[in-house]
């Protein structure tokens, strides 16, 4: 009946009903679990769908029934309002993403059965704080959801917003067919600090405007998703003033109205780690905009095409330790100014860089890995680089020519195949008979783990 109340009176009604239920919910009255969940579904009118329980097959209805049937239980004999909220919100995730299809699966393999989660103890374990991928604090608030690489499909549900006050980490990385379109739930996730949904089917026109609600975000991985075909909105990143880790790899994006690929609000962030590999822009771009990110420690740009070469202003990136820009179409000389940085690892193979290797680079005794194969360099190896016995150094064989190179040309293992490998399909994924999946690996034998979740 409360769904018929005019919206202007809804807030007062919900407050009274919440007070009533919080006083009376206990193990002796489990019948109140049902109305409280219905109240929760109505508590975020601008985010959560209404009238969802009339469809018995909706994930919300399935979560409702399961919650009513399993609260109280042996692990939660006296469920509080918090227990019911957490239990229902998590079960919405379960029923929305476990063995469920979505527009992307319908397009990729129509009619094929959808696999269940790879690891799953949610049905067999009573206490949600002990469910796989869930972490709670001492007061039983859900603080982490870490379901990366677990075979999630379906659509990630907006009901996660019910956990907004204490949830500080959501890690959905590498669930390739997990879909979400313009995630409304993000607009109220003020406690969220770590958000990883790279290598999923999350979809938005550019960077979703709802992201601006994650005002305390520290780390964001949106790489290899469908957040493409639009600009990186500066307005979205203005509230994210603490963001220091940003991965926007493998996106098709538009240059902003100021002619910059990255808006000023992003360039003003205290970014330490920035990954923009395999990106495609609608207009030619240069690397100049990166010079303002003076806090950078790690920069990855592989397979993103740039006009011209490496700007001398990169010498301003004095904190930079890792720089990778392979197969980026770079030309021109190697700037001597990079010796002003704190670089330890540099990967620039597969470009059109020319001229000599600056002798100043040998002054950086911190340099451990330097790979420059498949370029147009000349003049041999500076003796200053050879004086660093701990450095692994690779270049084209005509440049090395019997000098101190660790390897030369193809023997370095970096230029065999410039095509990035696809994400391997999880072992238990059921695919149609005509799809044959081969996991491929290419590039350096030195493996760097990019994802931090």
KAKA-V179079 format. One record per residue. N is the residue number from 1. SS is DSSP state (2 for helix, 1 for strand, 0 for the rest). D_LAST is the distance of its C-alpha to the last C-alpha in Angstrom with 2 decimals. Layout:
# KAKA-V179079
<<N/SS/D_LAST> <N/SS/D_LAST>>
This chain:
# KAKA-V179079
<<1/0/43.96> <2/2/41.74> <3/2/40.30> <4/2/43.79> <5/0/43.87> <6/0/43.96> <7/2/40.70> <8/2/42.39> <9/2/43.01> <10/2/39.69> <11/2/38.01> <12/2/40.95> <13/2/41.07> <14/2/37.38> <15/2/37.72> <16/2/40.75> <17/2/39.27> <18/2/36.07> <19/2/38.35> <20/2/40.47> <21/2/37.68> <22/2/35.89> <23/2/39.23> <24/2/40.09> <25/0/36.98> <26/0/37.16> <27/2/37.38> <28/2/41.03> <29/2/40.39> <30/0/37.55> <31/0/39.33> <32/2/37.88> <33/2/34.32> <34/2/35.30> <35/2/36.72> <36/2/33.91> <37/2/31.31> <38/2/33.67> <39/2/33.78> <40/2/30.00> <41/2/30.07> <42/2/32.74> <43/0/31.08> <44/0/29.05> <45/0/31.80> <46/0/30.30> <47/0/27.03> <48/0/27.79> <49/0/30.31> <50/0/33.52> <51/0/35.96> <52/0/33.17> <53/0/34.63> <54/0/37.78> <55/0/35.96> <56/0/35.49> <57/0/33.04> <58/0/30.61> <59/2/27.22> <60/2/28.25> <61/2/31.48> <62/2/29.87> <63/2/27.47> <64/2/30.55> <65/2/32.63> <66/2/30.04> <67/2/29.49> <68/2/33.26> <69/2/33.88> <70/2/31.31> <71/0/31.73> <72/0/33.08> <73/0/32.07> <74/0/32.28> <75/0/29.00> <76/0/29.70> <77/0/33.52> <78/0/33.88> <79/0/31.24> <80/0/30.92> <81/2/30.32> <82/2/26.69> <83/2/26.36> <84/2/27.88> <85/2/25.70> <86/2/22.44> <87/2/23.87> <88/2/25.09> <89/2/22.07> <90/2/19.82> <91/2/22.62> <92/2/22.79> <93/2/19.25> <94/2/20.42> <95/2/23.69> <96/2/22.50> <97/2/19.91> <98/0/21.22> <99/0/23.80> <100/0/24.67> <101/0/25.53> <102/0/25.30> <103/2/27.01> <104/2/24.73> <105/2/25.37> <106/2/29.02> <107/2/29.24> <108/2/27.51> <109/0/29.26> <110/0/31.73> <111/0/33.07> <112/0/30.67> <113/0/29.22> <114/0/25.64> <115/0/23.56> <116/0/22.14> <117/0/18.67> <118/0/17.83> <119/0/17.13> <120/0/19.12> <121/0/20.85> <122/0/21.22> <123/0/24.90> <124/0/25.84> <125/0/24.45> <126/0/26.21> <127/0/23.91> <128/2/21.00> <129/2/19.22> <130/2/19.19> <131/0/17.97> <132/0/15.16> <133/0/11.77> <134/1/13.69> <135/1/13.94> <136/1/17.08> <137/0/18.76> <138/0/22.24> <139/0/23.92> <140/0/22.11> <141/0/20.31> <142/1/17.16> <143/1/14.38> <144/1/11.15> <145/1/10.89> <146/1/8.14> <147/0/10.09> <148/0/8.14> <149/0/10.83> <150/0/13.35> <151/0/16.27> <152/0/16.42> <153/0/19.41> <154/0/21.72> <155/1/20.98> <156/0/18.31> <157/0/20.77> <158/2/21.80> <159/2/22.44> <160/2/18.96> <161/2/20.83> <162/2/22.67> <163/2/19.71> <164/0/19.57> <165/0/21.00> <166/0/18.35> <167/0/15.13> <168/0/12.65> <169/1/9.26> <170/1/9.21> <171/1/6.56> <172/0/9.10> <173/0/7.93> <174/0/10.82> <175/0/13.31> <176/0/15.92> <177/0/18.72> <178/0/17.19> <179/1/19.43> <180/1/19.89> <181/1/22.67> <182/0/22.79> <183/0/20.61> <184/2/22.95> <185/2/20.70> <186/2/18.73> <187/2/21.97> <188/2/21.99> <189/0/18.43> <190/0/19.50> <191/0/17.29> <192/0/13.99> <193/0/12.02> <194/1/8.49> <195/1/8.98> <196/1/7.31> <197/0/10.19> <198/0/10.58> <199/0/12.90> <200/0/14.50> <201/1/18.09> <202/1/17.65> <203/1/20.96> <204/1/22.65> <205/1/25.34> <206/0/23.46> <207/0/20.97> <208/0/21.63> <209/2/23.67> <210/2/22.02> <211/2/18.94> <212/2/21.27> <213/2/21.19> <214/0/17.71> <215/0/19.59> <216/0/17.28> <217/0/14.18> <218/0/12.50> <219/1/9.67> <220/1/10.35> <221/1/9.56> <222/0/12.78> <223/0/13.49> <224/0/15.63> <225/0/16.81> <226/1/20.30> <227/1/20.00> <228/1/22.82> <229/0/26.60> <230/1/26.78> <231/1/26.40> <232/0/23.54> <233/0/25.29> <234/2/25.78> <235/2/26.52> <236/2/23.04> <237/2/21.44> <238/2/24.30> <239/0/22.99> <240/0/19.44> <241/0/20.89> <242/0/17.99> <243/0/15.48> <244/0/14.57> <245/1/11.71> <246/1/12.93> <247/1/12.51> <248/0/15.59> <249/0/16.15> <250/0/18.68> <251/0/20.52> <252/1/24.28> <253/1/25.12> <254/1/28.32> <255/0/29.54> <256/0/30.30> <257/0/33.88> <258/0/33.84> <259/0/33.36> <260/0/29.91> <261/0/26.85> <262/0/24.68> <263/0/26.35> <264/2/27.43> <265/2/25.10> <266/2/22.06> <267/2/23.98> <268/0/24.62> <269/0/21.02> <270/0/19.94> <271/0/17.50> <272/0/16.24> <273/1/14.00> <274/1/15.52> <275/1/15.14> <276/0/18.10> <277/0/18.62> <278/0/20.87> <279/0/22.03> <280/1/25.60> <281/1/27.74> <282/0/31.12> <283/0/32.83> <284/0/32.76> <285/0/30.54> <286/0/30.59> <287/0/28.15> <288/2/30.17> <289/2/27.99> <290/2/25.20> <291/2/27.63> <292/2/27.19> <293/0/23.51> <294/0/24.81> <295/0/21.77> <296/0/19.73> <297/0/18.25> <298/1/16.63> <299/1/18.16> <300/1/17.70> <301/0/20.45> <302/0/21.21> <303/0/23.57> <304/0/24.13> <305/0/27.91> <306/0/29.51> <307/0/33.14> <308/0/34.71> <309/0/32.73> <310/0/30.77> <311/0/32.31> <312/2/33.88> <313/2/32.23> <314/2/28.98> <315/2/30.73> <316/2/29.78> <317/0/26.09> <318/0/26.90> <319/0/23.38> <320/0/22.09> <321/0/20.87> <322/1/19.35> <323/1/21.17> <324/1/21.02> <325/0/23.43> <326/0/24.65> <327/0/26.95> <328/0/27.24> <329/0/31.06> <330/0/31.47> <331/1/35.04> <332/1/37.09> <333/0/36.87> <334/0/34.13> <335/0/34.39> <336/2/35.54> <337/2/33.88> <338/2/30.46> <339/2/31.93> <340/2/31.46> <341/0/27.68> <342/0/25.65> <343/0/24.45> <344/0/23.34> <345/1/22.26> <346/1/24.04> <347/1/24.00> <348/0/26.77> <349/0/28.24> <350/0/29.61> <351/0/31.21> <352/1/34.82> <353/1/34.76> <354/1/38.24> <355/1/40.29> <356/0/39.78> <357/0/36.79> <358/0/37.31> <359/2/38.63> <360/2/36.91> <361/2/33.55> <362/2/34.92> <363/2/35.18> <364/0/31.42> <365/0/31.21> <366/0/27.41> <367/0/27.14> <368/0/25.73> <369/1/25.17> <370/1/27.33> <371/1/27.78> <372/0/30.36> <373/0/31.73> <374/0/33.31> <375/0/34.61> <376/1/38.19> <377/1/38.28> <378/0/41.51> <379/0/43.22> <380/0/41.55> <381/0/39.13> <382/0/39.88> <383/2/41.00> <384/2/38.74> <385/2/35.69> <386/2/37.46> <387/0/37.94> <388/0/34.26> <389/0/34.22> <390/0/30.52> <391/0/29.47> <392/1/28.60> <393/1/30.48> <394/1/31.16> <395/1/33.48> <396/0/36.10> <397/2/38.74> <398/2/41.58> <399/2/39.77> <400/2/38.96> <401/0/42.45> <402/0/42.54> <403/0/40.77> <404/0/37.82> <405/0/35.25> <406/0/32.76> <407/1/33.10> <408/1/34.65> <409/2/34.29> <410/2/32.90> <411/2/32.74> <412/2/29.65> <413/0/27.84> <414/0/26.41> <415/0/28.97> <416/0/29.73> <417/0/28.09> <418/0/26.81> <419/0/25.48> <420/0/21.69> <421/0/20.84> <422/0/19.89> <423/0/16.84> <424/0/18.22> <425/0/19.20> <426/0/17.96> <427/0/20.74> <428/0/22.18> <429/0/22.40> <430/0/26.08> <431/0/27.42> <432/0/31.03> <433/0/33.25> <434/0/33.63> <435/0/29.95> <436/0/29.14> <437/0/25.62> <438/0/25.20> <439/0/21.84> <440/0/22.63> <441/0/21.33> <442/0/22.91> <443/0/22.77> <444/0/22.59> <445/0/22.44> <446/0/20.12> <447/0/16.56> <448/0/13.95> <449/0/10.25> <450/0/9.31> <451/0/5.80> <452/0/3.82> <453/0/0.00>>
